[in-house]
Amino acid sequence: MNLSKPMGIGHFIVFMGVLFLVLAIALFMFISVNLSKQFDSTSMLMDYSAHWNNIFVSMMEVSSILDILPAEEGDEGFARYAEASEKLSQAIDSFLLAYDEDEETRNVLRRLQSFNIYQMGIMEDWQDPVRLYQDRRYVDTAIERHTEEVLELYKDQMDMELARYSAIERQSTRAATFSFLFIAFISLMISALYLWFGMDIRSMIGKAVHNLDSISHGYWNVPDLKDGKFEEFRNLFDGINRLKHRLSDYFQQIQSKAEIEKSLLDEKLKNETGRRLLISAEMDMLRSQVNPHFLFNSLTQIGMAVLVKEPAQVLDMVECTGRILRYSLYNKEHLVSLSDELAIVETYIRLYKMSHTEEVEFSISYTSDIPKEELDSRLIVPMCIQPVVENSLKHGFGRDRSSISIRIFIGISDGCLLVTIKDTGVGIENTEKALESNKKGIGLNNIRRRLELQYGDHNLIKVSSIVGQCTIVALRFPEEVRDESPDR
């Protein structure tokens, strides 16, 4: 059904239904007409035969009554004869009124009617027995002759009617056969059309499912759907084709964008790797400042102690120095727990007391409601507290002091671990300058820079001081670090 504009499935079904209905009505009317003709022919044949039978019965009745006259007594026999003759006359009139027969039939029946009227007339005058005998013989002979003539005519007419009935019956049989064949042909045609319809729909659905399955797996090279024989499938095919092209364009754009983003990410990773390398190099440089500085000071103190101290005390100083140096070397690439850092601070305080005569008071206090064990397990950058304590001992005494107090307070501030180192030294006149680079020592700037590299925040160290009274250094260690380690 190749049409410029495809037919809809609903229209096709309606069209087939209307076609089937029209053909069924036409066939029904055709069969009804033929059956009506056959019924009319049968009814006419039966009625025709009944009229002839009425004439024969009336003639036989007239003849039978005539045979017993004048054996019948009185006028009763003549009355019965007159009644039978009247029936014959009515049967003839009824036949002539019902059928428009040929001239020969009308003539025969008219002669029979004339004879019947005549014999009815003469029978009314039958008074003389001799004349009655003669008239009865005449009537009886005439009735026999008319009966033979009517029988021969009846036979010819019935043969003609039967031949016509047979022709109509054959026509009806042919019509019935034609109707059966027509019904079979129409049924086969409709079945073939619906089979074609079903196979075509199945084929088009199969194409649509195949394309959708290919699209779902990302096969964009599948051919476009065409030849939708019905409007609904053509619209469906157009929609699937548009969907395929739009999805193809969309995924190509996504792929192009992903490739661009991948290139940018690779470039970013390269830059990040370079940045990490720079950070790692700077961290190594900053740590390298701690170890030689501490080692130089310790060796100097041990050298002086060898001259004035007992060997056991000198050995203890060497052991403390090795412990601190090992800690700073082996933890250069990892965060350490607060407890480990505080242990090194206490070791350094012990080392200092063994090599100096000044009085040093040292204590650690926990100011948070969080359990001490939990605070001690928090991770911090190594070697951040010890240099602050070392600076307090180095710069806090001044010229006229023989004792100093160093207190460390451990708490939590805004989710960060807060470590505050407070000493009772001479103080710092310019706290801002204290955070700058110090060529003579490590300085607090080293700690500030390492915290900034580790956590990405440059406000993690604060210094406050009252000249002549105290110096306070506050270190903040965020719980969530930016990276595990800047140089890993």
N, C-alpha and C positions, 0 to 999 in steps of 0.2 A: 504494500500500500504506500507507494512512493508519491506523496503529495508535497506541493510546495510548502504548505503549512501542515505540520503533522497533526493527526487527529488525537484527541485526548482519550485516555483509557475509558473514562466514563462515557464519552461520546461513542466510542467503538462498541461498548457493551450495550448501550441504548439502541444504536443502529442495528446490531445483530438481533436484539430482542424485538424491535419493531419489524424487521425483515421476517423473522420467524412468525410473528403474530399475523402479518399480512398474508404470508404463504399459508398459514394454518386456516385463516378465515376463507381465503380463496378456495382452498382444498375442501373445506367444510361445505361451502356453498356449492361447489361442483358436485360433491357426493350427494348433497341434499337434493339438488335438481335432478340428478339421475335416479335417485331413489324415489323421488316424487313422480317422475315419469313412469318408472316401473310400477309403482303403487297405483297410479291412475290407470295404467294399461290393464293391470290385473283387475281393478275394480270395474272398469268398463267391460272387460271380458266376462266377468261374473254377472254383471247387470244385464249385459247383452244376452247371455245364455239364459238368465232367469226370465227375461221377456219372451224369448222363444219357448221356453218351457211352459210359461203361462198359456201361450197360444195352443201348444200341443195338449196340455192337460184339459183345456177347455174343449178342444175338438174331440178328445177321447171321451170326455164326459157327455158331450152331445151325442156321440155315436153310441155310447153304452146305454143312454136313456132311450134313444131311438129304437134300439134292439128290443126293448121290453114293452114298447107300445104296440098294441093297446092292451097288453096284459095287465097293466096298471089299472085299477078301478077308478072310475070317476075322473074328476078334473085334476086330481093330484099329480098324475103322471104328466099331463100336459103342462102343469105349472112348473114342475121340475125341469121339463125340457125347455120351457121358455126361460127359466132362470139360467140354465146352462148356456143357452144361446146368447143371453145377455152378457154373461161372463166372457164368452168368446169375443163378442163385439167390443167389450171394454178392453180386453187384452190386445186386440188389433189396434184400437185407437191409441192405447197407451204406447205401443211400440212405435206407431207412426209419429206420435208426438215426441218421443224420446230420441229417435235416431233419424238423421237425414240420410236415408239409404239411397242406393242407386235406383234408377227408373224401373228395372226389372223387378226388384224386391217390392217397391211400392205398388206396381201393377198386380203382382201376385196377391199381395195382402189386400188390395182394394177389391179384387175379384172375389177373394174369400169373404171380405166384409159384405160385398153386394149379395153373394150367395146366402150368407147368414141372415141378412135382412129379408131376402126373398123367402127363404124356407121358414123364417119366423112368421111371415105373413100367411103363407099357405097353410101352415100348421094350425093357425087360428080358425081356419074354415074346415077343419077335418071333422065332418059330421057323418058323412056317409062312409060305412066300413070299406066299401070297394075302393072308393077314391082314397081313403086313408091308406089302404094297402099300396095303391099305385104311387101315391106321393111319398110314402115312406121309403119305397124301393128307390125312387128317384133321388131322394135326399141322401139315403144311405150310400148310393153309388157316387153321388157328387161329393159327399164328404170324403169317401175313400180316395177319389181322384184328387181333390184339393189337399188331402193329407199327404199323398205321395208327392204332389208338387211342392208343398211347403217343406216336407222333409228333405227333398233334394235341394231346395233353395237354402234351407237351414245348414245342410252339410257344406254347401259351397261357401256360405257366409262364414260359418265357423272355421272352415279351413283358412279363409282369408284372414279372419281375426286372429287365429292361432299363429299364422305366418307373421302377421304384424307384431303380435305379442312376443314371438320368438326373436324377431329382429330387435325389439326394444330390450328384451332380456339379454341378448348378445351384446347390445350396446352398453347396457348396465354392467355386464361382466367385464367388458373391455375397459369401461370407466373405472370399475373397482380395481382391475389389474393396473391400469395406468396410475390410479391414486396410490396404490401400494408402492409401485415403483417410484412414483414422484416423492412419496414420503421417505422411502429409503434413500433416494438421491439427496433430498434436502437434509435428511439426518446426517448422511455422510459428509455433505458439504459443510454443514454447521459444525460437525465434529472436527473436520479437517481445519476449519477456520479457528476453532477454539484451541485445537492442538498447536496450530501455527502460532496463535496468540500466546499460549502458555510457554512454548519453546522460545519464542522471541523475547518474552518478558524474562524468562530464566536466563537467556543469553545476555540480555542487557544488565540484569542484576549481577550476573557473574562478572561482567566487565567492570561494573562499578565497584564491586567488592575487591576485585584484583587491583584496581588502581588505588583504592583507599588503603589496602594492605601495603602496597608498594610505597605510598606516601607516608604511611605510619612508620616504615622502616627507612625512610629518607632516600628512596630511589626516585630522584626527580626526573630521570630520563625516560620514564614510562610514557608511551605515546598518549596524546590527547584522546579522549573519548569522542566518538563520532557516530553518525547514523542512528540517532535516536528516533525510532519510527513513531513514537508517541510523544505528545507534547510534554507530558510529565517527565519522561526519561530524557528528552532533549534538554529540558530545564535542569534536571538533575546532573546530566553530563556537563552542561555549561558551568554549573556551580562547582562540581568536582575539579574541572579544568582550572577555573579561577582560583579555587583553594590551593591547587597544586602550585600554580605559578606564584601566588602570593606567599605561600609557605617557603617555596624555593628562594624567592627574592629575600624573604625575611631571614631565613637561615644563612643565606649567603652574606647578608649584611652582618648577621651575628658572627659568622665565621671571620669575615674581614675585620670586624671590630675586635674579635677575640685575638686575631693575629696581631693587630695593632697594639692591643693591651698587653699581649705576651711580649712583644718587642719592647714596649715601655717598661713592663715589669722586669724583663731581663736587664734593660739598661738601669732601672732603679736598683735591681739587686747588685749589679756591678758597682753602681755608685755607693750602695749601702755597704757592700763588701769593702770597698775602698775606705769608706768612712769608718767602718769597724776596725780596719787595719790601722788607720790613723789613731783612732781612740785607743786601740790596744798598744800601739807604739808609745802613745803619750802616757798610758797607765804604767807601762813598763818603765818608762823614764821616771815617772813620779815615784814608783816603788824603789827604783834604783837609787833615788835620793835618800830614802829612809835607811836602807841597809848600811851603806858606807858610813853615813853620819852616826848611826847608832854604834856601829862596830868601832869607829874611830874613838868615840867617847869612852866606850867600854874598855878598849885596849889601853887607852890612856890611864883610866882609873885602875885597871889591873896592874899596869906597870908601876904606878905609884904605890899600890898596895904591897907589891912584892918587896919593896924596900922596908916597909914598916909593919906589915901584918904577918900573922902566923900562916904557915903553909896551908893548913886546913881551911882557913878563911879565904885565902887566895884561890884554893881549889873550888870552894863554894861559889866564889864570884865567877870563876871560869865556867862552872856548870850553869849558873843563871844566865850568863851571856850566851852560851851555846843554845840554851833552851829558847831564849828570845829570838836569836838569829835563825834557828831552825823553824820556828813558827812563821817568821816573816818570809822565809824562802819557800817553804812547802805550801803556803796558802796564798800564793800570788795569783792563782787563777780561780779561786773559789771564794764564795762568801763563807763567813765563819759564824758560829753562834756567839751570842753576847757573853756567855759564861767563859768561852775560850779566850775572848779578848780581855775580860776582866782578870782572868788568871795570869795572863801575860803582864797586865798592869801591876798586879800584886808582886809578881816576880821582879819586875823592874824596880818597884819601891824597895824591895828587900835588897837588891843589888846596890841601889843608891845608898841605903843606910849603912851597908858594909864598907863603902868607899868614902863616905863623908862623915863629918862630925856634927853637922847641923841636926837639930831635932825636927823630925818629920812626923806629923800626925795624919794618918790616912784612914778613911772609912767609906763604905758603900752602903747606901740606903735605897729602899724600894718605896716609892710614894704612890703606887697604883693599887687598886683593889684586885687587879689580876694576879693570880698566884705567881710566886717567884719562879717556879719551875717553867711556867709558860713564857715568862719574860726572858729567862735565860736561854730558851731555845730559839728565840727570834734571831734571824740572820742579819748580819751587818757587814760592812766593808772592813777587812782586817787592817790593823795598824792605824786606826783612826783615834782611839782614845789614848793609847800609850804616848804618841808624840805630844798631845796636849798636856799630859801629866809631866812629861819630860821638860816642856817649855816652862811649866809652872815652877819646877824645881830649879831650872837654870836661871830664870829671870825674876823669880818671886822674892828671893832673899834680899836683894839690893846690897847696900854696904853696911847697914847697921842692924841687920836682923840675924838671929841665930836659930830661929824656929819658924815653921810654917805648917799650916793645916790645909790638907787637900781632901775635899769631900766630893764623892760622886753620887748623884741622885738619879735613880732609874724610874721612869714613869711612861705614861701614854699621853700623847697630845694629838688630837684630830686624826686618830687612827695610826699615827706614826710612833715608833719607839723614840722616846726623848731621853737622851743621856746628857746630864748637866754636870760639868766639872767646875767646881768653885774652889779657889785658893785664897788664902789670907796674905797674899804677897803685896808688893809695893804698888801694883796696879799698872795700867797702861794709859798713857796720856792721850794717844790717838788710836782708838779702836779700829777705825777704818783703815789706817795704815797697816795695822797688824795683819789684815787679810791680804795684803799685797805681797809680792815676791820678796823674799829675804835672801840676799846673797850670802849672808853669814851663816844661815841655818836653813832647816827645812821650812819652817814657817807654817802658819795656819793656811796659807794659800794652797799648799800641797794637798791638805785634807779637803779643802773646799772644792778644788778641781777634781779630785777623785770621786767625791760624792756626786758632783755634777755629771761626770761621765757615766757613773753607774746608774743613777736614778733619773737623769734628765732634768734636774731642778737645781738652780744655782743659789737657792735660798735655804739650804739645809744646815748652814752653820751661822751662828750669831755670837758676837763677842760684845760683852759689856764690862765696864770696869769703873771703880771708884779709886782714884789715885790715893795711895797710902793705906787703903783698906782691903780691897779684894779685886779679883778678876773672875768673870764668869764666862765660860764657853759652853754653848748649848748646841748639841749635835742631834739632828733628826734623821731617823732611818725609816723610810716608808716600808710598809709591809709588802706591797706589790711592787716589785722592781720592774723597770722597763725591759730588761733582758736578763737572762741568767747571769751573764757576765759579758762585759763589753769586748773582751778579747777572746771569746770562745768561738 
